[in-house]
Amino acid sequence: MASHASDPDVVREPCVDCGEETPHRVRVEIRTESETTENARFSREPYRIAVCQRCKAETATRMNDV
């Protein structure tokens, strides 16, 4: 019997829009939080981005706040 390797970028987690546990594509993204260009290079933070594969709702969580 052949086994299929699971996609490491897809996890099942609760979706606030769907109201149930659905597959999500997850990535880490560096976002700039400062509006001014002089401080932009000092205001980059990592965010965990999860996109529901059913309804395409996106959730961004600042990782330094976890």
C-alpha positions as CSV (number, residue, x, y, z in Angstrom):
1,M,0.0,0.0,0.0
2,A,1.5,3.4,-1.0
3,S,1.6,6.2,1.5
4,H,1.4,9.8,0.6
5,A,3.7,12.3,2.2
6,S,1.7,15.1,3.8
7,D,2.3,18.7,2.8
8,P,4.3,20.4,5.6
9,D,2.7,23.7,4.6
10,V,-0.9,22.5,5.2
11,V,-2.3,22.0,8.7
12,R,-5.8,21.6,10.0
13,E,-6.9,24.3,12.4
14,P,-10.1,26.2,13.4
15,C,-11.3,28.8,10.9
16,V,-13.2,31.7,12.4
17,D,-15.0,32.3,9.1
18,C,-16.0,28.7,8.4
19,G,-16.7,27.9,12.0
20,E,-14.9,24.5,11.9
21,E,-11.5,22.9,11.6
22,T,-10.3,23.1,8.0
23,P,-7.0,22.7,6.1
24,H,-4.9,25.9,6.2
25,R,-1.8,26.8,4.2
26,V,0.7,28.3,6.6
27,R,3.8,30.5,6.0
28,V,6.0,32.9,7.9
29,E,6.3,36.5,6.6
30,I,8.4,39.4,7.7
31,R,6.3,42.6,7.9
32,T,7.3,46.2,8.3
33,E,5.2,47.9,11.0
34,S,6.5,51.5,10.7
35,E,4.8,53.9,8.4
36,T,8.0,56.1,8.1
37,T,10.9,55.1,5.9
38,E,13.5,56.2,8.5
39,N,12.4,53.6,11.0
40,A,11.1,50.9,8.7
41,R,14.3,48.8,8.8
42,F,14.0,48.6,12.7
43,S,10.3,47.7,12.7
44,R,10.3,44.3,10.9
45,E,8.5,41.6,12.7
46,P,7.8,37.9,11.9
47,Y,4.1,37.0,11.3
48,R,2.5,33.6,11.0
49,I,0.1,33.7,8.1
50,A,-2.6,31.0,7.9
51,V,-5.0,30.9,4.9
52,C,-8.1,28.7,5.0
53,Q,-8.1,26.4,2.0
54,R,-12.0,26.4,2.0
55,C,-13.0,30.0,2.3
56,K,-9.6,31.8,1.7
57,A,-9.8,33.7,5.0
58,E,-6.4,34.9,6.1
59,T,-5.2,35.2,9.7
60,A,-2.0,37.0,10.6
61,T,-0.5,36.5,14.1
62,R,2.5,38.4,15.2
63,M,4.9,35.8,16.4
64,N,6.7,37.9,19.0
65,D,3.4,38.3,20.9
66,V,2.8,34.5,21.3
